[in-house]
Amino acid sequence: MPFGICFLKNDVYFCTRYRMTVMKKELHPDNYRLVVFKDMSNGYTFMTKSTASSKEKIKMDDGKEYPLIKLEISNTSHPFYTGKMKLVDSAGRVDKFMNRYKNHLEKKNKK
């Protein structure tokens, strides 16, 4: 049987081959609007729909004001996406490694 038997029960669409949920009524918030997100590390801005609240506004090229959400990092400044991987050490693991193998590294550099 290519499609299986399907039926609707309590706003959920069931099928014997797969389960697909149907969006329930009044589930999405009403305050979807265009919001500008700005990467504070490099100034990159992009606009998308969001429900995030903000007290700040920014005027865009089209002359309209939009709510502004400030970001610390985005795809334009993230080391993975930019290819500039940096060694991030929050637990001191690199320092422990360097101290443990300091003599070995010194010998290797002298050769």
Protein Blocks (a to p, Z undefined) as FASTA:
>chain_A
ZZbpaddeehiacdfkbccddddehkbcfkbccdddddfknopacddddfbdcfbdcddf
kopacdddddfbdfklgmklnopacdddfkommmmmmmmmmmmmmmmmmZZ
